[in-house]
Amino acid sequence: MGTDVFEGAAIMVGYAYTQRLVADVAIFPEDATFTAHVRSRVSAAETLATLATASGITRISDTELEIMIPASATINMPVGSVVMDVVRTDTD
């Protein structure tokens, strides 16, 4: 799986945020699990939010994931931009 970078909608600090990821090909199989980390910048050591398949990441279909960052996590995010990496965790 490669790396893609895209811009999402603005995150309003203190409010829940939802973003749907849509792929051109089937990369989100039914039994797959995922983890996402939100950081202030790519090189930041501190994680602002950690999401997982069981808490914040929902598989919609083979080509769609929905990411939901709770308001309790966005309250700590800086004004400006953040980066989020999503990794499939059920493979070696």
PDB file as gemmi writes it, atoms N, CA and C in Angstrom:
CRYST1    1.000    1.000    1.000  90.00  90.00  90.00 P 1                      
ATOM      1  N   MET A   1       0.851  -1.165   0.000  1.00  0.00           N  
ATOM      2  CA  MET A   1       0.000   0.000   0.000  1.00  0.00           C  
ATOM      3  C   MET A   1       0.895   1.225   0.000  1.00  0.00           C  
ATOM      4  N   GLY A   2       0.567   2.204  -0.780  1.00  0.00           N  
ATOM      5  CA  GLY A   2       1.377   3.403  -0.913  1.00  0.00           C  
ATOM      6  C   GLY A   2       0.959   4.489   0.055  1.00  0.00           C  
ATOM      7  N   THR A   3       1.539   5.643  -0.143  1.00  0.00           N  
ATOM      8  CA  THR A   3       1.241   6.804   0.679  1.00  0.00           C  
ATOM      9  C   THR A   3       0.588   7.858  -0.191  1.00  0.00           C  
ATOM     10  N   ASP A   4      -0.525   8.385   0.274  1.00  0.00           N  
ATOM     11  CA  ASP A   4      -1.210   9.467  -0.413  1.00  0.00           C  
ATOM     12  C   ASP A   4      -1.426  10.602   0.573  1.00  0.00           C  
ATOM     13  N   VAL A   5      -1.341  11.815   0.097  1.00  0.00           N  
ATOM     14  CA  VAL A   5      -1.565  12.993   0.921  1.00  0.00           C  
ATOM     15  C   VAL A   5      -2.720  13.773   0.310  1.00  0.00           C  
ATOM     16  N   PHE A   6      -3.669  14.174   1.168  1.00  0.00           N  
ATOM     17  CA  PHE A   6      -4.775  14.984   0.678  1.00  0.00           C  
ATOM     18  C   PHE A   6      -5.197  15.950   1.765  1.00  0.00           C  
ATOM     19  N   GLU A   7      -5.920  16.982   1.363  1.00  0.00           N  
ATOM     20  CA  GLU A   7      -6.442  17.955   2.308  1.00  0.00           C  
ATOM     21  C   GLU A   7      -7.883  17.609   2.605  1.00  0.00           C  
ATOM     22  N   GLY A   8      -8.222  17.613   3.881  1.00  0.00           N  
ATOM     23  CA  GLY A   8      -9.595  17.369   4.300  1.00  0.00           C  
ATOM     24  C   GLY A   8     -10.259  18.681   4.686  1.00  0.00           C  
ATOM     25  N   ALA A   9     -11.488  18.568   5.116  1.00  0.00           N  
ATOM     26  CA  ALA A   9     -12.235  19.735   5.585  1.00  0.00           C  
ATOM     27  C   ALA A   9     -11.593  20.265   6.866  1.00  0.00           C  
ATOM     28  N   ALA A  10     -11.850  21.516   7.167  1.00  0.00           N  
ATOM     29  CA  ALA A  10     -11.301  22.139   8.372  1.00  0.00           C  
ATOM     30  C   ALA A  10     -11.843  21.462   9.622  1.00  0.00           C  
ATOM     31  N   ILE A  11     -10.982  21.326  10.618  1.00  0.00           N  
ATOM     32  CA  ILE A  11     -11.385  20.784  11.916  1.00  0.00           C  
ATOM     33  C   ILE A  11     -11.699  21.964  12.823  1.00  0.00           C  
ATOM     34  N   MET A  12     -12.906  21.980  13.365  1.00  0.00           N  
ATOM     35  CA  MET A  12     -13.277  23.030  14.310  1.00  0.00           C  
ATOM     36  C   MET A  12     -12.877  22.557  15.705  1.00  0.00           C  
ATOM     37  N   VAL A  13     -11.951  23.271  16.313  1.00  0.00           N  
ATOM     38  CA  VAL A  13     -11.436  22.902  17.622  1.00  0.00           C  
ATOM     39  C   VAL A  13     -12.592  22.834  18.625  1.00  0.00           C  
ATOM     40  N   GLY A  14     -12.657  21.702  19.350  1.00  0.00           N  
ATOM     41  CA  GLY A  14     -13.695  21.516  20.354  1.00  0.00           C  
ATOM     42  C   GLY A  14     -14.945  20.817  19.857  1.00  0.00           C  
ATOM     43  N   TYR A  15     -14.978  20.476  18.572  1.00  0.00           N  
ATOM     44  CA  TYR A  15     -16.126  19.779  17.984  1.00  0.00           C  
ATOM     45  C   TYR A  15     -15.664  18.466  17.365  1.00  0.00           C  
ATOM     46  N   ALA A  16     -16.564  17.486  17.338  1.00  0.00           N  
ATOM     47  CA  ALA A  16     -16.259  16.220  16.678  1.00  0.00           C  
ATOM     48  C   ALA A  16     -16.005  16.476  15.194  1.00  0.00           C  
ATOM     49  N   TYR A  17     -15.134  15.681  14.620  1.00  0.00           N  
ATOM     50  CA  TYR A  17     -14.744  15.834  13.212  1.00  0.00           C  
ATOM     51  C   TYR A  17     -14.895  14.489  12.514  1.00  0.00           C  
ATOM     52  N   THR A  18     -15.514  14.498  11.352  1.00  0.00           N  
ATOM     53  CA  THR A  18     -15.669  13.276  10.566  1.00  0.00           C  
ATOM     54  C   THR A  18     -15.122  13.507   9.164  1.00  0.00           C  
ATOM     55  N   GLN A  19     -14.341  12.557   8.696  1.00  0.00           N  
ATOM     56  CA  GLN A  19     -13.787  12.601   7.332  1.00  0.00           C  
ATOM     57  C   GLN A  19     -13.936  11.218   6.713  1.00  0.00           C  
ATOM     58  N   ARG A  20     -14.437  11.157   5.495  1.00  0.00           N  
ATOM     59  CA  ARG A  20     -14.560   9.885   4.790  1.00  0.00           C  
ATOM     60  C   ARG A  20     -13.406   9.757   3.802  1.00  0.00           C  
ATOM     61  N   LEU A  21     -12.701   8.632   3.863  1.00  0.00           N  
ATOM     62  CA  LEU A  21     -11.621   8.333   2.922  1.00  0.00           C  
ATOM     63  C   LEU A  21     -12.187   7.416   1.849  1.00  0.00           C  
ATOM     64  N   VAL A  22     -12.004   7.798   0.597  1.00  0.00           N  
ATOM     65  CA  VAL A  22     -12.526   7.015  -0.524  1.00  0.00           C  
ATOM     66  C   VAL A  22     -11.363   6.655  -1.441  1.00  0.00           C  
ATOM     67  N   ALA A  23     -11.207   5.358  -1.696  1.00  0.00           N  
ATOM     68  CA  ALA A  23     -10.135   4.855  -2.557  1.00  0.00           C  
ATOM     69  C   ALA A  23     -10.710   4.468  -3.924  1.00  0.00           C  
ATOM     70  N   ASP A  24      -9.862   4.478  -4.930  1.00  0.00           N  
ATOM     71  CA  ASP A  24     -10.272   4.079  -6.280  1.00  0.00           C  
ATOM     72  C   ASP A  24     -10.388   2.566  -6.426  1.00  0.00           C  
ATOM     73  N   VAL A  25      -9.695   1.849  -5.568  1.00  0.00           N  
ATOM     74  CA  VAL A  25      -9.704   0.379  -5.619  1.00  0.00           C  
ATOM     75  C   VAL A  25     -10.025  -0.159  -4.223  1.00  0.00           C  
ATOM     76  N   ALA A  26     -10.359  -1.434  -4.146  1.00  0.00           N  
ATOM     77  CA  ALA A  26     -10.753  -2.066  -2.886  1.00  0.00           C  
ATOM     78  C   ALA A  26      -9.530  -2.307  -1.992  1.00  0.00           C  
ATOM     79  N   ILE A  27      -9.281  -1.381  -1.058  1.00  0.00           N  
ATOM     80  CA  ILE A  27      -8.141  -1.515  -0.148  1.00  0.00           C  
ATOM     81  C   ILE A  27      -8.568  -1.628   1.318  1.00  0.00           C  
ATOM     82  N   PHE A  28      -9.873  -1.650   1.568  1.00  0.00           N  
ATOM     83  CA  PHE A  28     -10.392  -1.756   2.921  1.00  0.00           C  
ATOM     84  C   PHE A  28     -11.259  -3.013   3.048  1.00  0.00           C  
ATOM     85  N   PRO A  29     -10.656  -4.210   3.029  1.00  0.00           N  
ATOM     86  CA  PRO A  29     -11.451  -5.441   3.072  1.00  0.00           C  
ATOM     87  C   PRO A  29     -12.239  -5.574   4.376  1.00  0.00           C  
ATOM     88  N   GLU A  30     -13.244  -6.408   4.346  1.00  0.00           N  
ATOM     89  CA  GLU A  30     -14.194  -6.534   5.451  1.00  0.00           C  
ATOM     90  C   GLU A  30     -13.550  -6.831   6.804  1.00  0.00           C  
ATOM     91  N   ASP A  31     -12.571  -7.697   6.861  1.00  0.00           N  
ATOM     92  CA  ASP A  31     -11.975  -8.076   8.141  1.00  0.00           C  
ATOM     93  C   ASP A  31     -10.735  -7.257   8.519  1.00  0.00           C  
ATOM     94  N   ALA A  32     -10.419  -6.246   7.750  1.00  0.00           N  
ATOM     95  CA  ALA A  32      -9.226  -5.440   8.017  1.00  0.00           C  
ATOM     96  C   ALA A  32      -9.416  -4.578   9.269  1.00  0.00           C  
ATOM     97  N   THR A  33      -8.303  -4.298   9.949  1.00  0.00           N  
ATOM     98  CA  THR A  33      -8.310  -3.378  11.087  1.00  0.00           C  
ATOM     99  C   THR A  33      -7.321  -2.251  10.811  1.00  0.00           C  
ATOM    100  N   PHE A  34      -7.600  -1.090  11.375  1.00  0.00           N  
ATOM    101  CA  PHE A  34      -6.810   0.102  11.098  1.00  0.00           C  
ATOM    102  C   PHE A  34      -6.539   0.889  12.372  1.00  0.00           C  
ATOM    103  N   THR A  35      -5.448   1.632  12.364  1.00  0.00           N  
ATOM    104  CA  THR A  35      -5.124   2.588  13.423  1.00  0.00           C  
ATOM    105  C   THR A  35      -4.753   3.898  12.744  1.00  0.00           C  
ATOM    106  N   ALA A  36      -5.129   4.993  13.367  1.00  0.00           N  
ATOM    107  CA  ALA A  36      -4.773   6.315  12.851  1.00  0.00           C  
ATOM    108  C   ALA A  36      -4.181   7.145  13.980  1.00  0.00           C  
ATOM    109  N   HIS A  37      -3.160   7.927  13.654  1.00  0.00           N  
ATOM    110  CA  HIS A  37      -2.569   8.870  14.596  1.00  0.00           C  
ATOM    111  C   HIS A  37      -2.695  10.266  14.003  1.00  0.00           C  
ATOM    112  N   VAL A  38      -3.117  11.200  14.830  1.00  0.00           N  
ATOM    113  CA  VAL A  38      -3.218  12.607  14.434  1.00  0.00           C  
ATOM    114  C   VAL A  38      -2.104  13.348  15.160  1.00  0.00           C  
ATOM    115  N   ARG A  39      -1.328  14.117  14.399  1.00  0.00           N  
ATOM    116  CA  ARG A  39      -0.195  14.874  14.948  1.00  0.00           C  
ATOM    117  C   ARG A  39      -0.256  16.319  14.440  1.00  0.00           C  
ATOM    118  N   SER A  40       0.442  17.200  15.109  1.00  0.00           N  
ATOM    119  CA  SER A  40       0.456  18.609  14.697  1.00  0.00           C  
ATOM    120  C   SER A  40       1.240  18.815  13.406  1.00  0.00           C  
ATOM    121  N   ARG A  41       2.216  17.939  13.166  1.00  0.00           N  
ATOM    122  CA  ARG A  41       2.998  17.975  11.915  1.00  0.00           C  
ATOM    123  C   ARG A  41       3.607  16.586  11.724  1.00  0.00           C  
ATOM    124  N   VAL A  42       4.110  16.307  10.568  1.00  0.00           N  
ATOM    125  CA  VAL A  42       4.634  14.978  10.255  1.00  0.00           C  
ATOM    126  C   VAL A  42       5.716  14.551  11.231  1.00  0.00           C  
ATOM    127  N   SER A  43       6.607  15.458  11.591  1.00  0.00           N  
ATOM    128  CA  SER A  43       7.746  15.108  12.447  1.00  0.00           C  
ATOM    129  C   SER A  43       7.442  15.163  13.943  1.00  0.00           C  
ATOM    130  N   ALA A  44       6.216  15.490  14.330  1.00  0.00           N  
ATOM    131  CA  ALA A  44       5.886  15.623  15.750  1.00  0.00           C  
ATOM    132  C   ALA A  44       5.909  14.274  16.453  1.00  0.00           C  
ATOM    133  N   ALA A  45       6.540  14.225  17.622  1.00  0.00           N  
ATOM    134  CA  ALA A  45       6.564  12.994  18.414  1.00  0.00           C  
ATOM    135  C   ALA A  45       5.245  12.797  19.157  1.00  0.00           C  
ATOM    136  N   GLU A  46       4.621  13.891  19.561  1.00  0.00           N  
ATOM    137  CA  GLU A  46       3.373  13.824  20.324  1.00  0.00           C  
ATOM    138  C   GLU A  46       2.193  13.482  19.420  1.00  0.00           C  
ATOM    139  N   THR A  47       1.379  12.539  19.872  1.00  0.00           N  
ATOM    140  CA  THR A  47       0.153  12.173  19.166  1.00  0.00           C  
ATOM    141  C   THR A  47      -1.007  12.924  19.800  1.00  0.00           C  
ATOM    142  N   LEU A  48      -1.758  13.674  18.991  1.00  0.00           N  
ATOM    143  CA  LEU A  48      -2.902  14.435  19.495  1.00  0.00           C  
ATOM    144  C   LEU A  48      -4.137  13.559  19.667  1.00  0.00           C  
ATOM    145  N   ALA A  49      -4.241  12.524  18.854  1.00  0.00           N  
ATOM    146  CA  ALA A  49      -5.360  11.584  18.948  1.00  0.00           C  
ATOM    147  C   ALA A  49      -4.936  10.261  18.330  1.00  0.00           C  
ATOM    148  N   THR A  50      -5.383   9.166  18.926  1.00  0.00           N  
ATOM    149  CA  THR A  50      -5.186   7.832  18.371  1.00  0.00           C  
ATOM    150  C   THR A  50      -6.555   7.214  18.163  1.00  0.00           C  
ATOM    151  N   LEU A  51      -6.785   6.744  16.957  1.00  0.00           N  
ATOM    152  CA  LEU A  51      -8.066   6.134  16.604  1.00  0.00           C  
ATOM    153  C   LEU A  51      -7.819   4.704  16.161  1.00  0.00           C  
ATOM    154  N   ALA A  52      -8.818   3.862  16.265  1.00  0.00           N  
ATOM    155  CA  ALA A  52      -8.684   2.472  15.845  1.00  0.00           C  
ATOM    156  C   ALA A  52     -10.013   1.994  15.263  1.00  0.00           C  
ATOM    157  N   THR A  53      -9.985   0.813  14.669  1.00  0.00           N  
ATOM    158  CA  THR A  53     -11.188   0.254  14.072  1.00  0.00           C  
ATOM    159  C   THR A  53     -12.317   0.193  15.100  1.00  0.00           C  
ATOM    160  N   ALA A  54     -11.993  -0.105  16.338  1.00  0.00           N  
ATOM    161  CA  ALA A  54     -13.024  -0.218  17.375  1.00  0.00           C  
ATOM    162  C   ALA A  54     -13.434   1.136  17.959  1.00  0.00           C  
ATOM    163  N   SER A  55     -12.673   2.184  17.667  1.00  0.00           N  
ATOM    164  CA  SER A  55     -12.971   3.488  18.279  1.00  0.00           C  
ATOM    165  C   SER A  55     -12.553   4.637  17.375  1.00  0.00           C  
ATOM    166  N   GLY A  56     -13.410   4.982  16.449  1.00  0.00           N  
ATOM    167  CA  GLY A  56     -13.167   6.150  15.604  1.00  0.00           C  
ATOM    168  C   GLY A  56     -12.978   5.861  14.137  1.00  0.00           C  
ATOM    169  N   ILE A  57     -12.682   4.617  13.762  1.00  0.00           N  
ATOM    170  CA  ILE A  57     -12.532   4.268  12.349  1.00  0.00           C  
ATOM    171  C   ILE A  57     -13.594   3.227  12.004  1.00  0.00           C  
ATOM    172  N   THR A  58     -14.425   3.558  11.026  1.00  0.00           N  
ATOM    173  CA  THR A  58     -15.502   2.662  10.610  1.00  0.00           C  
ATOM    174  C   THR A  58     -15.326   2.307   9.143  1.00  0.00           C  
ATOM    175  N   ARG A  59     -15.311   1.019   8.859  1.00  0.00           N  
ATOM    176  CA  ARG A  59     -15.265   0.559   7.464  1.00  0.00           C  
ATOM    177  C   ARG A  59     -16.666   0.676   6.882  1.00  0.00           C  
ATOM    178  N   ILE A  60     -16.799   1.422   5.807  1.00  0.00           N  
ATOM    179  CA  ILE A  60     -18.078   1.600   5.132  1.00  0.00           C  
ATOM    180  C   ILE A  60     -18.224   0.560   4.024  1.00  0.00           C  
ATOM    181  N   SER A  61     -17.154   0.374   3.261  1.00  0.00           N  
ATOM    182  CA  SER A  61     -17.150  -0.590   2.158  1.00  0.00           C  
ATOM    183  C   SER A  61     -15.701  -0.935   1.838  1.00  0.00           C  
ATOM    184  N   ASP A  62     -15.501  -1.737   0.805  1.00  0.00           N  
ATOM    185  CA  ASP A  62     -14.138  -2.093   0.387  1.00  0.00           C  
ATOM    186  C   ASP A  62     -13.333  -0.880  -0.073  1.00  0.00           C  
ATOM    187  N   THR A  63     -14.010   0.212  -0.386  1.00  0.00           N  
ATOM    188  CA  THR A  63     -13.324   1.407  -0.881  1.00  0.00           C  
ATOM    189  C   THR A  63     -13.505   2.638   0.012  1.00  0.00           C  
ATOM    190  N   GLU A  64     -14.177   2.491   1.163  1.00  0.00           N  
ATOM    191  CA  GLU A  64     -14.430   3.662   2.006  1.00  0.00           C  
ATOM    192  C   GLU A  64     -14.224   3.377   3.488  1.00  0.00           C  
ATOM    193  N   LEU A  65     -13.550   4.316   4.139  1.00  0.00           N  
ATOM    194  CA  LEU A  65     -13.412   4.339   5.601  1.00  0.00           C  
ATOM    195  C   LEU A  65     -13.947   5.669   6.098  1.00  0.00           C  
ATOM    196  N   GLU A  66     -14.537   5.658   7.277  1.00  0.00           N  
ATOM    197  CA  GLU A  66     -14.944   6.907   7.906  1.00  0.00           C  
ATOM    198  C   GLU A  66     -14.115   7.086   9.174  1.00  0.00           C  
ATOM    199  N   ILE A  67     -13.523   8.263   9.300  1.00  0.00           N  
ATOM    200  CA  ILE A  67     -12.688   8.606  10.440  1.00  0.00           C  
ATOM    201  C   ILE A  67     -13.457   9.620  11.283  1.00  0.00           C  
ATOM    202  N   MET A  68     -13.589   9.363  12.593  1.00  0.00           N  
ATOM    203  CA  MET A  68     -14.268  10.299  13.479  1.00  0.00           C  
ATOM    204  C   MET A  68     -13.362  10.619  14.657  1.00  0.00           C  
ATOM    205  N   ILE A  69     -12.983  11.884  14.749  1.00  0.00           N  
ATOM    206  CA  ILE A  69     -12.171  12.359  15.868  1.00  0.00           C  
ATOM    207  C   ILE A  69     -13.143  13.013  16.854  1.00  0.00           C  
ATOM    208  N   PRO A  70     -13.186  12.530  18.098  1.00  0.00           N  
ATOM    209  CA  PRO A  70     -14.136  13.095  19.059  1.00  0.00           C  
ATOM    210  C   PRO A  70     -13.762  14.516  19.472  1.00  0.00           C  
ATOM    211  N   ALA A  71     -14.758  15.238  19.935  1.00  0.00           N  
ATOM    212  CA  ALA A  71     -14.545  16.616  20.388  1.00  0.00           C  
ATOM    213  C   ALA A  71     -13.487  16.678  21.487  1.00  0.00           C  
ATOM    214  N   SER A  72     -13.440  15.665  22.333  1.00  0.00           N  
ATOM    215  CA  SER A  72     -12.452  15.647  23.419  1.00  0.00           C  
ATOM    216  C   SER A  72     -11.019  15.628  22.895  1.00  0.00           C  
ATOM    217  N   ALA A  73     -10.810  15.159  21.671  1.00  0.00           N  
ATOM    218  CA  ALA A  73      -9.474  15.167  21.062  1.00  0.00           C  
ATOM    219  C   ALA A  73      -9.215  16.449  20.282  1.00  0.00           C  
ATOM    220  N   THR A  74     -10.221  16.983  19.613  1.00  0.00           N  
ATOM    221  CA  THR A  74      -9.989  18.200  18.818  1.00  0.00           C  
ATOM    222  C   THR A  74      -9.755  19.414  19.709  1.00  0.00           C  
ATOM    223  N   ILE A  75     -10.220  19.369  20.940  1.00  0.00           N  
ATOM    224  CA  ILE A  75     -10.023  20.509  21.850  1.00  0.00           C  
ATOM    225  C   ILE A  75      -8.543  20.792  22.076  1.00  0.00           C  
ATOM    226  N   ASN A  76      -7.698  19.764  21.921  1.00  0.00           N  
ATOM    227  CA  ASN A  76      -6.258  19.918  22.140  1.00  0.00           C  
ATOM    228  C   ASN A  76      -5.472  20.204  20.861  1.00  0.00           C  
ATOM    229  N   MET A  77      -6.158  20.336  19.749  1.00  0.00           N  
ATOM    230  CA  MET A  77      -5.465  20.538  18.475  1.00  0.00           C  
ATOM    231  C   MET A  77      -5.159  22.008  18.246  1.00  0.00           C  
ATOM    232  N   PRO A  78      -3.986  22.273  17.690  1.00  0.00           N  
ATOM    233  CA  PRO A  78      -3.618  23.666  17.425  1.00  0.00           C  
ATOM    234  C   PRO A  78      -4.420  24.222  16.249  1.00  0.00           C  
ATOM    235  N   VAL A  79      -4.622  25.530  16.258  1.00  0.00           N  
ATOM    236  CA  VAL A  79      -5.236  26.178  15.107  1.00  0.00           C  
ATOM    237  C   VAL A  79      -4.242  26.097  13.967  1.00  0.00           C  
ATOM    238  N   GLY A  80      -4.675  25.761  12.806  1.00  0.00           N  
ATOM    239  CA  GLY A  80      -3.798  25.592  11.645  1.00  0.00           C  
ATOM    240  C   GLY A  80      -4.085  24.263  11.002  1.00  0.00           C  
ATOM    241  N   SER A  81      -3.090  23.419  10.909  1.00  0.00           N  
ATOM    242  CA  SER A  81      -3.305  22.130  10.257  1.00  0.00           C  
ATOM    243  C   SER A  81      -2.728  21.005  11.101  1.00  0.00           C  
ATOM    244  N   VAL A  82      -3.226  19.814  10.847  1.00  0.00           N  
ATOM    245  CA  VAL A  82      -2.709  18.602  11.479  1.00  0.00           C  
ATOM    246  C   VAL A  82      -2.484  17.563  10.383  1.00  0.00           C  
ATOM    247  N   VAL A  83      -1.767  16.521  10.724  1.00  0.00           N  
ATOM    248  CA  VAL A  83      -1.577  15.399   9.799  1.00  0.00           C  
ATOM    249  C   VAL A  83      -2.123  14.143  10.463  1.00  0.00           C  
ATOM    250  N   MET A  84      -2.634  13.249   9.635  1.00  0.00           N  
ATOM    251  CA  MET A  84      -3.163  11.999  10.141  1.00  0.00           C  
ATOM    252  C   MET A  84      -2.638  10.868   9.278  1.00  0.00           C  
ATOM    253  N   ASP A  85      -2.069   9.854   9.936  1.00  0.00           N  
ATOM    254  CA  ASP A  85      -1.660   8.688   9.188  1.00  0.00           C  
ATOM    255  C   ASP A  85      -2.605   7.542   9.557  1.00  0.00           C  
ATOM    256  N   VAL A  86      -3.001   6.769   8.547  1.00  0.00           N  
ATOM    257  CA  VAL A  86      -3.876   5.618   8.743  1.00  0.00           C  
ATOM    258  C   VAL A  86      -3.098   4.394   8.278  1.00  0.00           C  
ATOM    259  N   VAL A  87      -3.017   3.397   9.163  1.00  0.00           N  
ATOM    260  CA  VAL A  87      -2.228   2.197   8.885  1.00  0.00           C  
ATOM    261  C   VAL A  87      -3.099   0.969   9.086  1.00  0.00           C  
ATOM    262  N   ARG A  88      -3.005   0.036   8.156  1.00  0.00           N  
ATOM    263  CA  ARG A  88      -3.698  -1.244   8.319  1.00  0.00           C  
ATOM    264  C   ARG A  88      -2.896  -2.081   9.311  1.00  0.00           C  
ATOM    265  N   THR A  89      -3.557  -2.637  10.321  1.00  0.00           N  
ATOM    266  CA  THR A  89      -2.863  -3.304  11.406  1.00  0.00           C  
ATOM    267  C   THR A  89      -3.055  -4.815  11.450  1.00  0.00           C  
ATOM    268  N   ASP A  90      -3.797  -5.398  10.558  1.00  0.00           N  
ATOM    269  CA  ASP A  90      -4.038  -6.838  10.611  1.00  0.00           C  
ATOM    270  C   ASP A  90      -3.122  -7.628   9.688  1.00  0.00           C  
ATOM    271  N   THR A  91      -2.112  -6.994   9.129  1.00  0.00           N  
ATOM    272  CA  THR A  91      -1.163  -7.670   8.249  1.00  0.00           C  
ATOM    273  C   THR A  91       0.246  -7.513   8.795  1.00  0.00           C  
ATOM    274  N   ASP A  92       1.149  -8.334   8.329  1.00  0.00           N  
ATOM    275  CA  ASP A  92       2.548  -8.231   8.765  1.00  0.00           C  
ATOM    276  C   ASP A  92       3.338  -7.326   7.853  1.00  0.00           C  
TER     277      ASP A  92                                                      
END                                                                             
